[in-house]
Every structure is written in C-alpha cells, then in structure tokens.
Amino acid sequence: MAPRITVIGTGYLGATHAAAMAELGFEVLGLDVVPEKIEMLGRGTVPMYEPGLEELLRRHVAGIEGSTGRLRFTDSWEEVGEFGDVHFVCVNTPQKHGEYACDMSYVDAAFTSLARVLQRPALVVGKSTVPVGSAARLARLLTELAPAGAEVELAWNPEFLREGFAVQDTLHPDRIVVGVSGERGEKLLREVYAVPIGEGSPFVVADYPTAELVKTAANSFLATKISFINAMAEVCEAADGDVVKLAEAIGHDERIGKKFLRAGIGFGGGCLPKDIRAFMARAGELGADQALTFLREVDSINMRRRGHMVELARETVGGGFLGRRVAVLGATFKPDSDDVRDSPALNVAGQIHLQGGQVTVYDPKGMENAARLFPTLAYAPTALEACRGAHVVLHLTEWAEFRELDPAALGEVVAERRILDGRNALSADAWRGAGWAFRAMGRPQA
C-alpha cells in the first residue's frame, strides 16, 4: 500500500509539493495555520502566480468536478497525525530582523506541533532551507516529543525549485538529495520519488549535514557566478568593453558554462540573498567564517548594482530626478513570477522615487504585490501607459513581453527616447534604429 503523505506549510514550496505528490498518485493532506489559505487552496486556487500550478492543483483537489480527489487541506494537526505516513515540512525560513542569521521559529513550531500528534511510526521529511546542524537537533526533538518516540524517523530532502519552473522542477527534478539516518527513511523516499527516479533523476543519499549544505552551497555558487559577471560588467564599463561578448566568450568554456552569465542589476527574491547571508552566519557559529568571507563581496557586488542603475538613470536625465518622469518596466525579482521579495527592480524604483523622481511601474504579474510593498509609487495598467511622458525608461525585469515591445510605438508616447536596459535582454540595434538613446549595463554606449 502506498504511503499517505502530508505537507506542512502550503506556501509557494508546500502548495507546489502537495499538488505534485498528488500528481504522482499519492493521497495527500496539506496543513496550514492560516484559515484563509486553506479555504483558497480547497477551492483550487493559489495565493501566488506560478505557471501551471493552479491547473495541477485543480486536477487533484477533492470536491472539484473532474478531479482525482487525492488532495485535501486542513488546519488540524490531529488529522495530519492520523492520516500521514510521510510528513513533508515546507515552512518558511526568513532572515532574522537586523541579523544575517536564519529565523528558525516557523520550522521549530511546525516540528513541535507535528511531533505531539505522531502516535505511530512515521517519516518526517524536512524540505525547508535551514542552517547546517538543524536536522540533528530536530531529530532529537521528534524522538523526545512524539508519543511514538524512536519510531519517528527524520530525513532531510532540500528543495531546488526555480520560481517560474516550480511544477517542472518538482515533477522532473534534476536531482533528488536525501539526508537520512537509516535504511527505512531512504526506502520510503525511494518509493515516494519512484516516478522521477524511473525517469532518470539522480537520487543522492547523504548524511544530515551534507544534505542541509547542498541547498546553501548551490545557491552560494549561483550567486557567486551572477556577481562575478556583474563585477566584469563594472570593469567593462571602465575599459569600454562589452560584457555580453565577454560572457559569450567565456561561456564556451565547458568548465564555466553559459548559464547565469547575464550581467544586470543583480539577483533578488526570497532565497538567494537570505540564504547566502544565513550561510555566512552559520559558518561563523561553526568557527569556519573565513571559508565564506568571499560571500560578503558577492552580496556587496549584488547590492551595488542597484545603486549603479540609479546613478545611470540620474545621469541620463541630466543629473537630477526632480521634475523627471521615470518609467520602470518590471517589479518582480524575475519573470514568470509575482514575487517581489527583495526585488532589485522595485528597489531601484523606490530609490529614484525617494530622490524626487516621478516613478511609474508596470509588471505583467507583480503589480498587486508591488503596490502593497511600495504604495507610494505610481502603477500603470500597460507598458505603454507606464512610459507615457517618461524622460527615461528602465527595463528591470526580463519579461518576454518587454522584449516584444515595439520601440517605434513606445517612442510616440515618451517625452524623451532614452532607455536603460538593466537586464541586457533587449536588442540595442532595434531600439537605436527607432531613434532611442540606448544604454545597457557593462556595454559600450554606442
């Protein structure tokens, strides 16, 4: 008989994981402590934008006509304890206020509440990104608090979701990493992931600390690669070089590769920035802080890119923003998402607004979240309306919609045909051909 699965925490990670487990054929019960979220998911709707997720959810949520009925949601810990054989914990681990360190309060609360209702043998699987050493501590907590005691086993199974590709990454992962303390946990997880394993997804078995480190190590490497090419963009600007051609040339080296070599205003979102900071903090606690001092510069380069874009914009409009209208194309930290957490685009927009610029923002999916975070900015329903009367246009999130804009049509509504490409994703020839002064980060001005 197939194990029954619960998912604790139904945010971005949890909702995706629950729907994917139902798609793989399991009976799934999702739990959240926010009643509004449970009610929304029970209707087959998701509180965030993620391509394909709502369709996947509606295919399985009980009570929806034509669904498999394999997926339900609850706010009852007792129901979760009775129902599940494998419990996935998918709660948030934000950065602590005023510190680099990770806030483990949500994880600790979830594990404590879950442990108290585990009356029989079960496997608890942590998926949240946590400081190394957390799994061993949480394993002890489960044994101490669970009525089933030592028959409750812990595994650590880090998530590697990319926003915009979360459904694909869950159903067809490029690797599955599990940290286990015994054969039972490994056997159960091989059963849970039998379909993707059968399709060829590598299944990597490790100890707790290594499994915990994989996610932060991967994010740190990606952040380093992004900040490296952005540092090269700074040098290219000083030397009148072209960072796009530089990235193309070094990307042909298979030891380096082409991915994550697009210079721009840097990374943001809910993972990379807080994960590398938490990694540095934890390394310091372990006495290995010197091993990660380079990540401070990675973070610094990344944050510096935002200020550099503000400086370029100020220079473009004549040295000051007062009385100048600035159009910002993009609010989310990346395309195909409505996530504006630590968004470089919104950070730049906010800085320009504080310096007196009249900023109008347009984003295909992130407007509502952006307006909640930055209510003092102006928002427009289309890219064309955002650009109306603008003295400079900033392209700050690389949505496909922006690459397809007609430079000639946009030129008819702006006050000045000046555009700054903060993502190196637009065609300089097309914009210049339509009479625009075009500038991109790390590239020659003409």
Secondary structure, DSSP 8 states (H G I E B T S, - for coil): ----EEEE--SHHHHHHHHHHHHTT--EEEE-S-HHHHHHHHTT--SS--TTHHHHHHTTBTTSTT----EEEES-HHHHHHH-SEEEE-----B-TTSSSB--HHHHHHHHHHHTT--S-EEEEE-S---TTHHHHHHHHHHHH-TTGGGEEEEE------TTSHHHHHHS-S-EEEEESSHHHHHHHHHHTHHHHHTT--EEEE-HHHHHHHHHHHHHHHHHHHHHHHHHHHHHHHHT--HHHHHHHHHTSTTT-STT---SS---SSSHHHHHHHHHHHHHHTT-GGGGTHHHHHHHHHHHHHHHHHHHHHHHTTS--TT-EEEEE--SSSSS----TT-HHHHHHHHHHHTT-EEEEE-SS-HHHHHHH-TTSEE-SSHHHHHTT-SEEEE-S--HHHHT--HHHHHTT-SS-EEEESSS-S-HHHHHHTT-EEEETTS---
